[in-house]
Amino acid sequence: MNTQTFELIKKMTELQGTSGFEHRVREEMRKQLTPLVDEVKQDGLGGIFGIRKSKAENAPKIMIAAHMDEVGFMLARITEQGLFNVVPLGGWNPYVVSAQRFTLQTAKGDYPCVSSSVPPHLLRGKDGQAGKPEIGDILFDAGFDSKEEAEAFGVRPGDTIVPDVETVKMANGKKILGKAWDNRYGTTVVIEALKELMGEELPNTLIAGANVQEEVGLRGTKGAVHQFKPDLFFAVDCSAADDLTGDKANFGHLGEGFLLRIQDPGMITLKGMREFLLDTAETHNIPYQYFVSKGGTDAGAAHVMNNGVPSAVIGVCARYIHTHQTVFHIDDYAAAKEMVLQIARTLDRSTFETIMKNN
């Protein structure tokens, strides 16, 4: 991986923005997209997209969409002791929430915060077991002595609490450890692809950017698809790897290429789209792996919008997603980026009509 790619990955993953509070990520996206496109537009919920207009006659409109939000928490109540009850924003395994460092984001500034845990000393006489944790029982601690002190520092219900993690390379140089690869992968690949496409004439009008509030029900993409009215939609998103045992029957293995998703609970990839993706990957020798997912992406919302928008996912997998520490493989990112580039370069009116005829 080159230095520029790693530095962009580091910048995008270390930005903090959970669902409904993506403004810091959006402003970085705006800064990155503006010199690369003809215009930048924002939808009503806060999604941001750069538009590359085609000179080709009757060019199809292609939307390539990441999402900016990462999983986090919202402060629901301040206790009299100055601790916080929270509600999750996105899916969390309660076993990974405790004893982690977070940032509390308030109108007056950011404060360090930690999620509570029970030390083993306090479990004596309880068979050493704390019982199954529930997120509602985990308090968050920003060091305040009382509710009044917390409020004096500007803390209010509705503030957000986001993981605080540094992104680093791992020992072999092929894998990266950090937070929020779901889905700062998508924001990174959109930026890098647009950089590589600079100066090239495209056979389609390309609408590339990122939605908001994906982690809380695929909400942001609905307004974006309604506003931009693409002919085809491609989500670029990260999914859970299931490769720790090495069982090849499991879906999602690091280092084996981008994820060619064929089905998830919210979408069946249409025949014409699947054949287009396969042909593109094999023509350009891009490594891929089939993927059946237990979770959805923005494509699940996009494909039932307007009059129906044929949709697909250009994915990557990562270990331990929706936690503080995610492990992903740079070769999978490179394969996904090449796939995005070839879609942008080759999807002309004739190809679009072939896709639609075969659906």
N, C-alpha and C positions, 0 to 999 in steps of 0.2 A: 504494500500500500504506500502511496506517496504521502509526503508530509502534509500537503494541502488537504487531502481527503481526511486524514486523521484529525487535523486541526478543526475542520468543519464538523466532523462527527462529534468531537469533544465540545465544541461551542454549542451545537444544537441539543445534545443530550443533557448538558449541564444547565441549560435554561430551565426555569421552573414555571410550569403553567398547567394546572389541572382543568378539568371540564368547566366551561363557563368563565374561566379566568385565563385565557390563552394570550392575553395582550402582549406579554414580553416576547413570546415566540412569534406572534404576528408581526410585531415591529421589526424583528430581525428578518423575517421572511420578506417584508416590504422592502427593507434595505437591500437584501440580496437579489430580489426579483426585478426591481425597477430598471437597472441597466441592461437586463437581459431580454426584455419583452417590449412589445409596442405600447401596452398599457397595463396598469394594475388596477383591479377592481375588488371591492369588498362587498360581501353580501350582508343582509340585515342582521344576521346573528354573529358575524365577525369572521367568517371564512374569507381567505384572501387568495386571489388567483392572478397570475400573469397571463396575458393573451398574446400569442404570436399569430398574426393574421397572414393567411395564405394568399398568394397571387393567383393560385390555380382556380380555374373556373369551376363553380359548383363544388368547392372543396368541402369535405365532411368536417364536422366539428367534433374534436376528440378531447375529452376531459380526463386528465391524469391527476388524481386527487389523493393526497396524504391526509392525515389528521394531526392537529397540533397538540391536542390534550394528552396528558399522562394521568395515570391514576393518582389520586390523592384523597384528601379529606376536607370536609367543611366543619368549622367550629359551630356546634349547635347550642352549647350552654357553657357558661363560666360558673364553676362551683364556688362556694364561699371561701374555699382554700386557694382559689386562683388557678385551679386546674381546669381542663377542658373536656367535656363530652363532645364526641364528633359523630358525623355520619360519613360513610364512604362515598367517594365519587369514583365510580368504576369498581370492578371486581377485585376484591382482596381475599386472600386466604388468611383467616385470622391468626394462624400459627406464625406468620412472618411479620406481623405488625409490631409486636412489642420490642422494646429496647433498641429502637432505631432512631437515628438523627433525622430531624425534619427542619424545615423553615416555616415559621408562622408569618404569613403575609398580611399586614394591616395597613390602614390608611396612613398611619404615622411612620411606617417602616417595617423592615423585616427583622424577626427575632429568632434566635436558635431555639429549638424545641425538641423534646424527646418523648417517645411513647413509653408508658409505664410498663413495668414487669414486676414479677414477684420473685425476690431472691430465694435461693434454696433454704436459707436460714429460717425464713418465715413459713416454710412448708413442713417443718418438723412437727411430728404428731399428726400429719395428714397423709401418711404413706408416701410422702415426697411428691405428691401430685397436686397440681393446681386446678385440675379439671379442664374440660374443653373451653378454650377462650371464646368469647363473643366480642365483636368489635365494639359494641355498645358498652362493654365493661372496661375497655382499655382507656385509661385517662391519658391525656397529653399534658406535658409539663414544660412550661417556658420559664420557670424559675420565679414566678410571682408569688408573693406571700399572701395575697388575698384577692378577692374579686375586685375590690376597689382599686388596688394597685394595677391590676391588669387593665382595667378600664381607663385608668389615668395614662397608660401607655398606648391607648388607642385601640385596644382589643375589643372586638364586637362579634356577636353571633353573625355568621355569614362569611367571616374571614376564612381563608384557605390555609391548609397545612400540606406541604409538598416535600417529598424526599430530598435530602441534601446529600449528594454523592459526587465524587470526582470520577471522571472517566479516564481509564488507564489501559495501556497495552498489556497483554499477558505475555508470559515468558517466551513463547515460540514466535511471537510477532504476528500470528495469524488470527488470533482471537482478541476481542476487546471486552473489557468489563466496565459496566456503568449502568445507569438507570435509563429508563424511558426510550429504549430502542423501539418499543411500541408506543408512539410511532414516529420518533424523530428519524428513524430510518427513512420514512417517506418524505419528510421535509428535506432531508439531506440529498436523497436521490433526485428529487425534483430540481433542486438548485444546481446540482452538478450536471444533470442532463441538459438543462437550459444553457449552462455555460458551454458545453461541448457543441450545442446546436447553433451557437452564435455564428451568423454569417451564412448559414445554410438556408436555401429555399425549401420550405416544407410543402408537401402535397395536401396538407390539412390545416385548418385553423386549430391551433393547439391552445387549450385552456389548462394551465398547470399550476397547482398550488396546494392549499390545505384547508380542510374543514375544521370546525369546532365541534365539541361535545359528542364525539364518536363513542367515547367510553361509557356514556350514560344513555345509550339507546339509539345510536346512529342518527342523532337529531340534526346536526349541522348540514349534512349533505342534502337534505330535502330542500331547504331553501336555495342552496347553491345550484342544484340541478334544475330547479324551477326557473331560477334567474338566467342561467347561461344556456340552457336548452341544448345540451350536447347530443350528438347522434350516437356516440358510443362513450362508455364510461369505464375507466380503469382505476381501481383502487390500488394504491401502493401501501402495503401494511405489513406488520410483523405478527407472526403467530407462534404458538408454543411449540418448541422442539420436544420430541419424545424419543430421545436417543441414548439415554443414560445406560441402558442395559445392552445396547447394540443390536436389539431385536429389529431386523429389517422389516418385520410386519407392521411396525409402528410408523406413523407418519411424522415427518419433520426431523431430518438429520443434518447436523451442522457440516458444512463443507461440501454438500452434494448438489448445490445449485439453488436457483430460485424456486419458489413454490408455485406450481401450476395447480391452482385450486379447482377442483371439479365439482365439489358440493360442500355446503355447510347448512346449518339449520334454517338459514334465511334465503338461500339462493342455490339454484342449480345452474352451473355455467352452460349457456346455450351451445348447441352443437357447432354452429358456425364460428362462435368466438373461440371455443376450444380448439377447433381445427386451425384457425388463424394463429393462435398462440403456439401450437405444436409446430406448424410449418415455419413460423418465424424463428423459433428456437433452434430447430434442426437445420434450417438453411444457414444460420449464422453460427452454428456450433456453440450454442449457449447452453451450459449445463442446467438441467432442471430436474425436479422431482414432483411426482403427482402428490396432491395433498387433499385429504378429506378432513374437515375441521369441525370441532365441537363448538366453535365460536364464530361470530359473524364479522363482517366488515361493512364499510360504507357502500360497497357494491350491493349489499342486500337491500339497502334503502333506495339506492339510485335506480335499480332495474325495474322497480314498480312505480316510478315517478312519470309524470307527464303521460304520454301514450305508451309507455314502456320503453326503457332504454337498455339495449343489450349491454351487459356489464361483465367484467372479469376482474381478477385480482392478480397483480404481480407482487408476490409475497417473498419474505424471507422468514426463517425461523430463528428463534433464540431460546436459550435455556433460562428458566426462572423468571419469565415475564410477569409483570404486575407485582414486582417486589422492588427492593432497593438495588439489587445486584443482578444484572442480566449479562449473560455471556453470548456473544454472537461471532460469526466467522466472516472475515473480510472478503473471502472468495464468493460467498453467497451474495453479499452486497454488490460485488463487481458484476456477477451474472445478472442480477436484477437491473442494475444500471444499464447494462448493454441491451437488455430486453426493452427497457423504456426507450432507449435511443432508437432502436430499430423499429419499434412501433411508430414513433414520431416521424421517422424518415420514410417509411414505406406505406403507411395507411392512406392511400389515395381513394378517389371516388370509386374506381373499379373494384378495389379490394373491399371497400365498405359494402358495395352491392353484392359481392360474392358472399360476404359474411351474412348479410341479411337473407339472401336466397337460401343459404344452407341452414338457417336457424330452424 
